[in-house]
Amino acid sequence: MVKFFKNLSIKNKLVSIVLFVSILAILIGFTIVVYQDIKIFKQDLVNATKMSAQVMVEFCTTGLSFGAEYAKQVEGEIKRFLKAMPIIEAGCVYDEKGEKYAFYKKAGSTFKPDMSAGTADEFTRFEGDFLHIYQPIVSEGRKLGSIFLRSSTSQLDEKINKYILTMVLVTVVLIVLSYFLALRLQRVISRPILRLAGVTGDISLRADYSVRVQKEGSDEIGKLYDGFNIMLEQIQLREKERDEAEAARERLLEELAEKNKELEQVVYVTSHDLRSPLVNIQGFSKELDYSIKDLSLLLNIDEIPDEVKEKISLIIEEDIPDSLEYILTSATKMDSLLNGLLKLSRVGRSAATFQDIDMNVLIKEVQHAFEFQIKEQKAALKIEDLPPCFGNEMQINQVFSNLLNNALKYLDPEKKGFIKISGRKEKNHVIYCVEDNGIGIASEHQKKVFEIFHRLNPEETSGEGLGLTIVNKILSRHNGRIRVNSEPGKGSEFCVKLPAPGGDKTENNEPPV
């Protein structure tokens, strides 16, 4: 019942509440009125019967006082009197000894006088469909006899029934009237609430927070309207701020993408264009080297003074070779850096096809490519069974080639090298780890190893310091990431996170966004 009431509309709830209260009040009020009126009706019957008894007392006092010679006359008057009273069904007068003095009953009445009633005490009571009244006849303190009257309650019952029927009809009319009044008046409360509900529904469909509701009063519903309008203003303000923030973010992303393209173009053009002067430097350095050799041969001619020969020989054998060595070393380093920049530029510029990759096959290929370095380092390589991933095969090959190359490059020469490659699947991603027992990385360098041109031991190892930078950029294109766990003297562990097959695939083999 409670659940049914909760599911009613606000209109029906208000009508139900008003109707329930109205019906309850009407029923309680009418019950009290009917009860009181029935008591009054019964009391009226009692009073009328008692009045008849009192009149009969006056008739009977003389007859009972003067003896039998007046009995016939009094009895006749009593019968005429009782016959004239429609409510009296029967009556009996007893003398002072309790014997019947006079008796009357209407035609058809089955009443028989109780001879013991003449000695009873005074009483008034309803029995069945009749009212019985017994009253003594007393004169000057002497009991002369008594009167018993029996009144029919049929008229009273008929009156009560008509009265109750009238009250029921009035109650029904009042209930119907209350229903229509409640149906009419509930609009005062339900209409503003229903209008607010309608506005709320429209807002949820159209997402238009500029709508406002016009309040009609300063009651609680008016306060609800004010609160609702304030809430809409706040939502509209937040939506505007969100739209502005999204627009600003889109502009920043567009600017960032444009700057990245410009930067890639600058890196590509710069590294490409610098190759030309670098080739010249290398070429002319070699020509200069050839010229020095020719000049050295000319110094063997005897006509040149010994002092000049000694001076030229010092320049040729010491000064110029030292300068050439610096030039060639710098040119080689510059060429290595430019190669690295070109590799980094190609990672961002090249289009890539993404597909499911069998990592066991790919890592075997990487192992074969580094077979010579592994044997040269006398390192042990352990490869566990690897789950597949989703990505560009060539770029993922480059990722693990760089990681394996770094592991070999930074092995500890004082102990036997060991490298392990493992993998596991976690929900929609795959985690691959390349672990070694090399020299390790200090905590202050662990974040810097992914920076461009950063190298741990530049004096002892070769390379341009771009390997992990390229790895990080490739993983960024795959919605992946890399982390390092390392401790100096104990080795390093590089863990790569990549999408699993079927997890982040998109149409047309495009990379996951």
C-alpha positions as CSV (number, residue, x, y, z in Angstrom):
1,M,0.0,0.0,0.0
2,V,2.8,2.4,1.0
3,K,4.7,1.5,-2.2
4,F,1.6,2.1,-4.3
5,F,1.1,5.5,-2.7
6,K,4.7,6.4,-3.3
7,N,4.3,5.6,-7.0
8,L,1.3,7.9,-7.4
9,S,1.7,11.3,-9.1
10,I,1.9,14.4,-7.0
11,K,-1.6,15.3,-8.2
12,N,-3.1,12.0,-7.1
13,K,-1.2,12.1,-3.8
14,L,-2.6,15.5,-2.9
15,V,-6.1,14.5,-3.9
16,S,-5.8,11.3,-1.9
17,I,-4.5,13.0,1.2
18,V,-7.2,15.7,1.1
19,L,-9.9,13.2,0.5
20,F,-8.7,10.9,3.2
21,V,-8.6,13.7,5.8
22,S,-12.0,15.0,4.6
23,I,-13.6,11.5,4.8
24,L,-12.1,10.8,8.2
25,A,-13.3,14.2,9.6
26,I,-16.8,13.8,8.0
27,L,-17.2,10.3,9.4
28,I,-16.0,11.2,12.8
29,G,-18.2,14.3,12.9
30,F,-21.3,12.5,11.6
31,T,-20.8,9.5,13.9
32,I,-20.8,11.9,16.9
33,V,-23.8,13.8,15.6
34,V,-25.8,10.6,14.8
35,Y,-25.0,9.1,18.2
36,Q,-26.1,12.3,20.0
37,D,-29.2,12.6,18.0
38,I,-30.2,9.0,18.5
39,K,-29.8,9.6,22.2
40,I,-32.0,12.6,21.9
41,F,-34.6,10.7,19.9
42,K,-34.7,7.9,22.6
43,Q,-34.9,10.5,25.3
44,D,-37.8,12.2,23.6
45,L,-39.7,8.9,23.5
46,V,-38.9,8.4,27.2
47,N,-40.1,11.9,28.0
48,A,-43.3,11.5,26.0
49,T,-44.1,8.2,27.6
50,K,-43.3,9.5,31.1
51,M,-45.6,12.5,30.4
52,S,-48.4,10.0,29.5
53,A,-47.7,8.2,32.7
54,Q,-47.9,11.4,34.7
55,V,-51.3,12.2,33.2
56,M,-52.5,8.8,34.0
57,V,-51.3,9.3,37.6
58,E,-53.6,12.3,37.9
59,F,-56.5,10.2,36.5
60,C,-55.8,7.2,38.8
61,T,-55.1,9.1,42.0
62,T,-58.8,10.0,42.6
63,G,-60.1,6.5,41.6
64,L,-57.6,4.7,43.8
65,S,-58.4,7.1,46.6
66,F,-62.2,6.8,46.6
67,G,-62.6,3.1,46.1
68,A,-64.2,0.7,43.6
69,E,-67.3,2.9,42.8
70,Y,-65.0,5.1,40.7
71,A,-63.0,2.2,39.2
72,K,-65.2,1.7,36.1
73,Q,-65.2,5.4,35.4
74,V,-61.4,5.8,35.8
75,E,-60.8,2.7,33.7
76,G,-62.8,4.1,30.9
77,E,-60.9,7.4,30.9
78,I,-57.6,5.6,31.0
79,K,-58.5,3.5,28.0
80,R,-59.7,6.5,26.1
81,F,-56.5,8.4,27.0
82,L,-54.2,5.5,26.0
83,K,-56.0,4.9,22.8
84,A,-55.4,8.6,21.9
85,M,-51.7,8.1,22.4
86,P,-50.2,6.4,19.2
87,I,-46.9,5.5,20.8
88,I,-48.6,3.6,23.7
89,E,-48.9,-0.1,22.7
90,A,-50.3,-1.2,26.1
91,G,-50.8,0.0,29.7
92,C,-51.7,-1.4,33.1
93,V,-52.7,0.2,36.4
94,Y,-52.1,-1.6,39.7
95,D,-53.6,-0.8,43.1
96,E,-51.7,-0.6,46.3
97,K,-51.8,-4.4,46.7
98,G,-50.3,-4.9,43.3
99,E,-53.4,-6.2,41.8
100,K,-54.6,-5.1,38.3
101,Y,-56.8,-2.1,38.5
102,A,-57.2,-1.2,34.9
103,F,-55.6,-2.6,31.7
104,Y,-55.4,-1.5,28.0
105,K,-53.7,-2.8,24.9
106,K,-54.1,-1.9,21.2
107,A,-55.7,-4.3,18.8
108,G,-53.3,-7.0,17.6
109,S,-51.0,-6.6,20.7
110,T,-49.8,-9.8,22.3
111,F,-48.9,-8.0,25.5
112,K,-50.0,-9.7,28.8
113,P,-49.6,-7.8,32.0
114,D,-47.1,-9.2,34.6
115,M,-48.9,-9.4,37.9
116,S,-45.6,-9.1,39.8
117,A,-44.9,-5.8,38.2
118,G,-47.2,-4.0,40.6
119,T,-44.7,-4.5,43.4
120,A,-41.6,-3.6,41.4
121,D,-39.5,-0.5,41.9
122,E,-39.7,2.5,39.5
123,F,-37.8,1.8,36.2
124,T,-37.4,3.0,32.6
125,R,-35.8,0.6,30.1
126,F,-35.7,-0.5,26.5
127,E,-36.5,-4.2,25.8
128,G,-36.4,-5.4,22.2
129,D,-38.7,-3.2,20.2
130,F,-40.4,-1.6,23.2
131,L,-39.9,1.0,25.9
132,H,-41.1,-0.1,29.4
133,I,-41.8,2.5,32.1
134,Y,-43.0,1.6,35.6
135,Q,-44.0,4.5,37.9
136,P,-45.6,4.4,41.4
137,I,-48.8,6.5,42.2
138,V,-48.2,8.4,45.4
139,S,-50.5,10.8,47.2
140,E,-49.6,12.6,50.4
141,G,-46.7,10.2,51.0
142,R,-48.9,7.2,50.6
143,K,-48.5,4.7,47.7
144,L,-51.9,4.2,46.1
145,G,-50.7,1.9,43.3
146,S,-48.5,2.0,40.2
147,I,-48.7,2.5,36.4
148,F,-46.9,0.3,33.7
149,L,-46.7,1.6,30.2
150,R,-45.3,-0.2,27.1
151,S,-44.4,2.1,24.1
152,S,-43.5,0.8,20.7
153,T,-40.1,1.9,19.3
154,S,-41.1,1.2,15.7
155,Q,-41.6,4.9,15.0
156,L,-38.4,5.7,16.7
157,D,-36.6,3.0,14.7
158,E,-38.1,4.3,11.5
159,K,-37.1,7.9,12.4
160,I,-33.5,6.8,13.2
161,N,-33.3,4.8,10.0
162,K,-34.5,7.7,7.9
163,Y,-32.1,10.0,9.8
164,I,-29.1,7.6,9.3
165,L,-30.0,7.3,5.6
166,T,-30.2,11.1,5.3
167,M,-26.8,11.4,7.0
168,V,-25.3,8.8,4.7
169,L,-26.5,10.6,1.7
170,V,-25.2,13.9,3.0
171,T,-21.9,12.2,3.8
172,V,-21.6,10.8,0.2
173,V,-22.5,14.2,-1.2
174,L,-19.9,15.8,1.0
175,I,-17.2,13.2,0.0
176,V,-18.0,13.8,-3.7
177,L,-17.9,17.5,-3.2
178,S,-14.6,17.1,-1.2
179,Y,-13.1,15.1,-4.1
180,F,-14.0,17.7,-6.7
181,L,-12.8,20.5,-4.4
182,A,-9.5,18.6,-3.8
183,L,-9.1,17.9,-7.5
184,R,-9.6,21.6,-8.1
185,L,-7.5,23.0,-5.3
186,Q,-4.6,20.6,-5.6
187,R,-3.5,22.6,-8.6
188,V,-2.3,25.3,-6.3
189,I,0.4,23.0,-5.1
190,S,0.8,20.5,-7.9
191,R,0.8,22.9,-10.9
192,P,4.1,24.7,-9.9
193,I,5.7,21.4,-9.1
194,L,4.6,19.7,-12.3
195,R,5.8,22.8,-14.2
196,L,9.2,22.5,-12.5
197,A,9.3,18.8,-13.4
198,G,8.4,19.6,-17.0
199,V,11.2,22.2,-17.2
200,T,13.6,19.7,-15.7
201,G,12.7,17.1,-18.3
202,D,13.1,19.6,-21.1
203,I,16.5,20.6,-19.8
204,S,17.7,17.0,-19.5
205,L,16.6,16.4,-23.2
206,R,18.0,19.6,-24.7
207,A,20.8,20.4,-22.2
208,D,19.7,24.1,-22.4
209,Y,20.6,25.6,-19.0
210,S,19.6,29.1,-20.0
211,V,15.9,28.3,-19.2
212,R,14.5,29.9,-16.0
213,V,11.2,29.2,-14.2
214,Q,9.0,32.1,-13.1
215,K,7.9,31.8,-9.5
216,E,4.4,32.8,-8.5
217,G,4.8,33.3,-4.7
218,S,7.2,33.5,-1.8
219,D,6.2,30.2,-0.2
220,E,8.3,27.0,0.0
221,I,7.6,26.3,-3.7
222,G,8.7,29.9,-4.5
223,K,12.0,29.2,-2.6
224,L,12.3,25.9,-4.5
225,Y,12.0,27.9,-7.8
226,D,14.7,30.3,-6.6
227,G,17.0,27.5,-5.7
228,F,16.4,25.7,-9.0
229,N,17.1,28.9,-10.9
230,I,20.3,29.5,-8.9
231,M,21.3,25.9,-9.6
232,L,20.7,26.4,-13.4
233,E,22.9,29.6,-13.2
234,Q,25.7,27.7,-11.6
235,I,25.4,24.8,-14.1
236,Q,25.4,27.3,-17.0
237,L,28.4,29.0,-15.6
238,R,30.3,25.7,-15.1
239,E,29.3,24.7,-18.6
240,K,30.6,27.9,-20.0
241,E,33.8,27.6,-18.1
242,R,34.1,24.0,-19.3
243,D,33.4,25.0,-22.9
244,E,36.0,27.7,-22.6
245,A,38.5,25.3,-21.0
246,E,37.8,22.7,-23.8
247,A,38.2,25.4,-26.5
248,A,41.5,26.5,-24.9
249,R,42.6,22.9,-24.6
250,E,41.8,22.3,-28.3
251,R,43.7,25.5,-29.2
252,L,46.7,24.4,-27.2
253,L,46.6,20.9,-28.6
254,E,46.4,22.3,-32.1
255,E,49.3,24.7,-31.3
256,L,51.2,21.9,-29.7
257,A,50.7,19.6,-32.7
258,E,51.7,22.4,-35.0
259,K,54.8,23.1,-32.9
260,N,55.7,19.4,-32.9
261,K,55.4,19.3,-36.7
262,E,57.5,22.4,-36.9
263,L,60.0,21.0,-34.5
264,E,60.2,17.7,-36.4
265,Q,60.6,19.6,-39.6
266,V,63.3,21.7,-38.0
267,V,65.1,18.6,-36.7
268,Y,64.8,16.9,-40.0
269,V,65.9,19.9,-42.1
270,T,68.6,20.8,-39.7
271,S,70.1,17.3,-39.4
272,H,69.7,16.8,-43.2
273,D,71.2,20.2,-44.2
274,L,74.1,19.9,-41.7
275,R,75.2,16.8,-43.4
276,S,76.4,18.8,-46.4
277,P,79.0,21.0,-44.6
278,L,79.9,18.0,-42.4
279,V,80.7,16.0,-45.6
280,N,82.9,18.9,-46.7
281,I,84.7,19.1,-43.4
282,Q,85.4,15.4,-43.5
283,G,86.4,15.5,-47.2
284,F,88.7,18.4,-46.9
285,S,90.2,17.1,-43.7
286,K,91.2,14.0,-45.6
287,E,92.6,16.2,-48.4
288,L,94.6,18.1,-45.8
289,D,95.9,14.8,-44.5
290,Y,97.0,13.9,-48.0
291,S,98.7,17.3,-48.5
292,I,100.6,16.9,-45.2
293,K,101.9,13.5,-46.4
294,D,103.0,15.1,-49.7
295,L,104.6,18.0,-47.9
296,S,106.5,15.5,-45.7
297,L,107.9,13.9,-48.8
298,L,109.1,17.3,-50.0
299,L,111.0,17.9,-46.8
300,N,113.4,15.1,-47.8
301,I,114.9,17.4,-50.5
302,D,118.4,18.6,-49.6
303,E,118.2,22.2,-50.8
304,I,115.9,23.2,-47.9
305,P,117.9,24.5,-44.9
306,D,117.9,22.3,-41.8
307,E,116.4,25.0,-39.6
308,V,113.4,25.4,-42.0
309,K,113.1,21.6,-42.3
310,E,113.0,21.3,-38.5
311,K,110.4,24.0,-38.2
312,I,108.2,22.6,-41.0
313,S,108.6,19.1,-39.7
314,L,107.3,20.2,-36.2
315,I,104.3,21.8,-37.8
316,I,103.6,18.8,-40.1
317,E,104.3,16.0,-37.6
318,E,102.7,17.6,-34.4
319,D,100.6,20.7,-34.9
320,I,98.6,19.8,-38.0
321,P,98.0,16.1,-37.0
322,D,96.7,17.2,-33.6
323,S,94.3,19.7,-35.3
324,L,93.2,17.1,-37.8
325,E,92.5,14.6,-35.1
326,Y,90.2,17.1,-33.2
327,I,88.5,18.0,-36.5
328,L,87.8,14.4,-37.4
329,T,86.7,13.4,-33.9
330,S,84.3,16.4,-33.8
331,A,83.0,15.6,-37.3
332,T,82.5,12.0,-36.3
333,K,80.6,12.9,-33.2
334,M,78.6,15.5,-35.2
335,D,77.7,12.8,-37.7
336,S,76.6,10.4,-35.0
337,L,74.4,13.1,-33.4
338,L,72.9,14.0,-36.8
339,N,72.2,10.3,-37.5
340,G,70.4,10.1,-34.1
341,L,68.3,13.2,-34.8
342,L,67.3,11.7,-38.2
343,K,66.2,8.5,-36.5
344,L,64.2,10.5,-33.9
345,S,62.7,12.6,-36.7
346,R,61.7,9.5,-38.7
347,V,59.9,8.0,-35.7
348,G,57.5,10.9,-35.5
349,R,57.1,11.4,-39.3
350,S,56.7,7.8,-40.5
351,A,53.3,6.3,-41.0
352,A,52.9,3.0,-39.1
353,T,50.6,0.0,-39.5
354,F,49.4,-1.6,-36.2
355,Q,48.7,-5.3,-35.9
356,D,48.9,-8.2,-33.5
357,I,52.6,-9.1,-32.9
358,D,54.0,-12.5,-32.0
359,M,56.6,-11.4,-29.4
360,N,58.4,-14.7,-29.3
361,V,59.2,-14.5,-33.0
362,L,60.1,-10.8,-32.8
363,I,62.5,-11.2,-29.8
364,K,64.1,-14.2,-31.6
365,E,64.9,-11.8,-34.5
366,V,66.3,-9.2,-32.1
367,Q,68.5,-12.0,-30.5
368,H,69.9,-13.1,-33.9
369,A,70.8,-9.4,-34.7
370,F,72.8,-9.2,-31.4
371,E,74.3,-12.7,-31.5
372,F,77.8,-11.4,-32.1
373,Q,77.7,-8.9,-29.3
374,I,76.2,-11.5,-26.9
375,K,79.0,-14.0,-27.6
376,E,81.6,-11.2,-27.5
377,Q,80.4,-10.2,-24.0
378,K,80.1,-13.9,-23.0
379,A,76.6,-13.0,-21.6
380,A,73.8,-15.4,-20.9
381,L,70.4,-14.4,-22.4
382,K,67.2,-16.0,-21.1
383,I,63.9,-15.4,-22.9
384,E,60.7,-16.6,-21.3
385,D,57.5,-17.4,-23.1
386,L,56.1,-14.0,-24.1
387,P,52.4,-13.0,-24.6
388,P,51.5,-11.2,-27.9
389,C,50.9,-7.4,-28.1
390,F,49.3,-4.9,-30.5
391,G,51.5,-2.4,-32.3
392,N,53.8,-1.7,-35.2
393,E,56.2,-4.6,-35.7
394,M,59.2,-2.5,-36.9
395,Q,59.0,0.1,-34.2
396,I,58.5,-2.5,-31.4
397,N,61.6,-4.3,-32.8
398,Q,63.5,-1.1,-32.5
399,V,62.3,-0.7,-28.9
400,F,63.6,-4.1,-27.8
401,S,66.8,-3.7,-29.9
402,N,67.6,-0.5,-28.1
403,L,66.9,-2.1,-24.7
404,L,69.0,-5.2,-25.4
405,N,71.8,-3.0,-26.8
406,N,71.8,-0.9,-23.6
407,A,71.8,-4.0,-21.4
408,L,74.8,-5.4,-23.3
409,K,76.5,-2.0,-23.3
410,Y,76.3,-1.5,-19.5
411,L,77.1,-5.0,-18.3
412,D,79.6,-5.2,-15.4
413,P,83.0,-6.4,-16.9
414,E,83.9,-7.9,-13.5
415,K,81.1,-10.6,-13.5
416,K,79.4,-12.8,-16.0
417,G,76.7,-11.0,-17.7
418,F,73.1,-12.1,-17.5
419,I,70.0,-10.7,-19.3
420,K,66.4,-11.9,-19.0
421,I,63.4,-10.9,-21.1
422,S,60.0,-11.8,-19.5
423,G,56.3,-10.8,-20.1
424,R,52.9,-11.0,-18.5
425,K,49.4,-9.9,-19.4
426,E,47.4,-7.5,-17.2
427,K,43.8,-6.9,-18.3
428,N,44.0,-5.0,-21.6
429,H,47.8,-4.5,-21.5
430,V,51.0,-6.6,-21.7
431,I,54.1,-5.9,-19.5
432,Y,57.5,-6.8,-20.9
433,C,60.7,-6.5,-18.7
434,V,64.3,-6.6,-19.8
435,E,66.5,-7.3,-16.8
436,D,70.3,-7.3,-16.5
437,N,72.9,-7.7,-13.8
438,G,75.0,-4.8,-15.1
439,I,76.5,-1.7,-13.5
440,G,73.0,-0.2,-12.6
441,I,71.8,3.3,-12.6
442,A,71.9,5.8,-9.7
443,S,68.6,7.1,-8.6
444,E,69.4,10.7,-9.6
445,H,70.0,9.5,-13.2
446,Q,67.0,7.2,-13.6
447,K,64.7,9.9,-14.9
448,K,67.4,11.5,-17.1
449,V,68.2,8.4,-19.0
450,F,65.1,9.1,-21.2
451,E,66.3,12.6,-22.0
452,I,67.7,13.4,-25.4
453,F,71.6,13.0,-25.7
454,H,71.9,11.8,-22.1
455,R,74.5,9.1,-21.6
456,L,75.7,7.4,-18.4
457,N,79.4,6.8,-19.2
458,P,80.2,8.8,-22.3
459,E,83.9,8.2,-22.0
460,E,83.6,4.4,-21.8
461,T,80.6,3.7,-24.2
462,S,79.7,4.6,-27.7
463,G,76.5,6.0,-29.0
464,E,74.6,9.3,-29.3
465,G,72.4,9.0,-26.2
466,L,69.1,8.8,-28.2
467,G,68.2,5.1,-27.7
468,L,65.9,5.5,-24.8
469,T,64.5,8.8,-26.1
470,I,63.5,6.9,-29.3
471,V,62.0,4.1,-27.2
472,N,60.0,6.6,-25.1
473,K,58.6,8.3,-28.3
474,I,57.7,5.0,-29.9
475,L,55.8,3.8,-26.8
476,S,54.0,7.2,-26.6
477,R,52.6,6.5,-30.1
478,H,51.4,3.1,-28.9
479,N,49.7,4.4,-25.8
480,G,52.3,2.6,-23.8
481,R,55.0,3.6,-21.3
482,I,58.3,2.6,-19.8
483,R,59.7,2.6,-16.3
484,V,63.1,1.6,-14.9
485,N,64.0,-0.1,-11.6
486,S,67.7,0.0,-10.9
487,E,70.4,-0.1,-8.2
488,P,74.1,0.7,-8.7
489,G,76.1,-2.5,-8.8
490,K,73.1,-4.8,-9.0
491,G,71.7,-4.2,-12.5
492,S,68.7,-2.6,-14.1
493,E,65.2,-3.6,-15.1
494,F,63.3,-1.8,-17.9
495,C,59.6,-2.6,-18.0
496,V,57.5,-1.7,-21.1
497,K,53.7,-1.5,-21.1
498,L,51.9,-2.1,-24.5
499,P,48.3,-2.8,-25.6
500,A,47.2,-6.4,-25.7
501,P,45.6,-7.9,-28.8
502,G,41.9,-7.1,-29.0
503,G,42.1,-4.5,-26.2
504,D,42.7,-1.2,-27.9
505,K,42.4,-1.9,-31.6
506,T,40.8,0.7,-33.8
507,E,39.5,0.5,-37.4
508,N,41.9,0.6,-40.4
509,N,44.8,-0.6,-38.2
510,E,45.3,2.9,-36.9
511,P,47.3,3.3,-33.7
512,P,45.3,3.5,-30.4
513,V,44.5,7.0,-29.4
